[in-house]
Amino acid sequence: MYTRRRRRYFMLMGGCLVLFISAWAFVRLWSIPAAVGLCVVAMIIPPVAAMIGNSRGRDDRWWDETSGDSTSDEWWDELDGRTTPDKKKNDHNDHRDRP
């Protein structure tokens, strides 16, 4: 769920930092092309980490599922065109019934 995705994201970003720092701290002393290669790999990791961090898990609530708040769910259903507004709810605004 959220903690699992967050943990994966921070592990990937930590790996990115390790690659970048090690590339220019000591790998460059042996091979500049290897250091550049490590930086290219480190450059690819942040977008992948963002996609993994924002991906929906199996247990995550999706946009069209109910939230548990009946008022909010009715409002969203009305906006999506799934239901029409209930006339009984609007009767308190109708002043024609008063003498």
RANOR-V714992 format. One record per run of one state. SS is the DSSP state (a for helix, b for strand, c for the rest). FROM is the first residue (numbers start at 1). TO is the last residue. Records with the same first field share a line. If there is no record, write none. Layout:
SS = FROM-TO + FROM-TO
This chain:
c = 1-1 + 31-31 + 55-69 + 81-86 + 94-99
a = 2-30 + 32-54 + 70-80 + 87-93
